[in-house]
Amino acid sequence: MCKVHGSVGCLTTVKSHLQRHNINDFNSLNEVLNFQKSFSVLRQQIISTHEQLIEQEKTALVADISQLDNAIKADKTYFENYFLKDIEDLKAKLKSLLTSGNLNFIQRFSTM
């Protein structure tokens, strides 16, 4: 027969160690042992969950990038057309000024 001395002290040491590391989920040694047995399963569940979350975020980012790319293309086309029209309007104004016979200030001064 074997006598165990200080087992309470040993369990107190384990509990103190867990508390020092902010692990307060365990109230008994059985809970610690059950956690130890199921740790690999819990770890794999956490990894799987986060892998799924990462895949969902990747999918969402791909969709966001596609939408942003389309918006950029649309804005680019809009502004290209806007500025081309503006250039054409300015060319037309310049042409009308040149053909109207009105001389600008420098041309008037040089002809005097």
JOHUZI-V495182 format. One record per backbone hydrogen bond with DSSP energy under -0.5 kcal/mol. CO is the residue of the C=O (numbers start at 1). NH is the residue of the N-H. If there is no record, write none. Layout:
# JOHUZI-V495182
co->(CO;CO)
nh->(NH;NH)
This chain:
# JOHUZI-V495182
co->(3;6;7;8;9;10;11;12;13;14;15;16;17;18;19;22;28;29;30;31;32;33;34;35;38;39;40;41;42;43;44;45;46;47;48;49;50;51;52;53;54;55;56;57;58;59;60;61;62;63;64;65;66;67;68;69;70;71;72;73;74;75;76;77;78;79;80;81;82;83;84;85;86;87;88;89;90;91;92;93;94;95;96;98;104;105;106;107;108;109)
nh->(5;10;11;12;13;14;15;16;17;18;19;20;21;23;22;24;32;33;34;35;36;37;38;39;42;43;44;45;46;47;48;49;50;51;52;53;54;55;56;57;58;59;60;61;62;63;64;65;66;67;68;69;70;71;72;73;74;75;76;77;78;79;80;81;82;83;84;85;86;87;88;89;90;91;92;93;94;95;96;97;98;99;100;101;108;109;110;111;112;112)
